[in-house]
Amino acid sequence: MNVEKNLEEGVDHRPDWLPDGWVMEVKHGEDGAPYQYFVSPVSGSRFRMKAEVLNYLFSEMDERWIQSKESVSLTCGSLCPHNMQKAHKWLPEGWLVEIRAGGENMDKMFKFYVYPATGVRLYSKEDVLLYVKEMKITECDTDGQCDTNSPDNILALVEFNPSALPQGWVKEIVYRKTMEGIRKDLYYTDPVSQYVFRTLKAARSFLATGEVTKRQFIQRTSVHDLYSFEKSADLHESLHKRLTNNWKDATTRASSPKPRGSAQREKINCTGQISYSSSSILTSHS
């Protein structure tokens, strides 16, 4: 009994080697045994062992988190690589930016704001803030130019400040049509170096070591350049290939077009249930 009491008291005692600002948490397992967790005040990373904390400190990972945050806070003009993220600073946590192709010839791209937790899709900043404040859903109208009921024309989902990465990072899920279905490719963009990583593990490894492998690259057209527009824009030339396997279907659908008179133009209800976990969507981690 005394042994268990002494053990728990030892776990509750903050060790002298733990740096200032770090938090020590004590939790209990299902068997009642106490466990220590050491939490970085900068990144929120959690560790169980002293050796893990010391390795983390030696890697200077906290310094990279601070550098990422500071890079986003810098004042810059319209050509700033973080301009898109700064322009969407108002976007509430948990919301994503959805980019879809549209237009009569699939030569336009449209921007929506989606909240997967409730399946809501909205078309403007004002609509999102109204929903957050009053839970009112505004019907959006793309003038019949963009179909939001099919995954076939989704180009990308963009998430700002994804969890487990420093502020300023951007996660992009790129949608591509293949013979087997819709494939999703993940990309994580570092705001400091502009390097792009294909997995979260690779991104965190870079933060821990600063080492760049052959699998990392800098995109010719960054995620910020691609999607820095309001509501709609001409489809960027680099995005056409994502729809390559859709052209035949699009041509078939366009063979008997609907009348384009204003009275005939369809209003798209953007609040339909959203699901991005369909079995028809393939995820590539390569």
Number of C-alpha atoms within 10 A of each C-alpha: 6 7 8 11 10 11 13 15 11 12 18 16 11 13 11 7 9 15 12 9 10 13 16 19 16 14 12 10 8 6 6 8 11 18 14 18 16 21 19 19 13 15 17 15 15 17 16 14 11 14 10 13 20 13 12 17 15 12 15 14 21 21 15 20 19 14 17 21 17 14 17 20 13 10 10 12 9 10 10 15 19 25 18 19 21 15 12 13 11 11 16 12 12 13 18 21 22 23 23 24 28 23 19 13 12 20 15 17 24 25 22 22 23 22 20 15 11 11 13 19 28 24 24 16 16 10 19 26 15 14 15 11 9 9 11 12 16 19 14 17 16 20 14 17 20 22 21 21 14 8 18 20 23 23 22 25 22 21 20 21 16 18 11 13 21 23 22 24 25 22 26 24 18 20 25 24 22 15 7 9 13 20 17 21 18 20 21 24 24 22 21 17 10 16 18 25 23 20 17 18 11 18 23 16 14 19 22 20 14 14 10 15 10 5 10 16 14 13 11 8 10 14 23 17 16 15 22 18 15 12 16 21 17 14 19 14 9 10 17 14 12 18 20 12 14 17 14 11 11 16 13 11 11 12 9 8 9 12 9 11 7 9 7 11 15 16 15 18 16 24 20 13 13 19 10 11 9 9 9 12 18 18 16 11 11 8
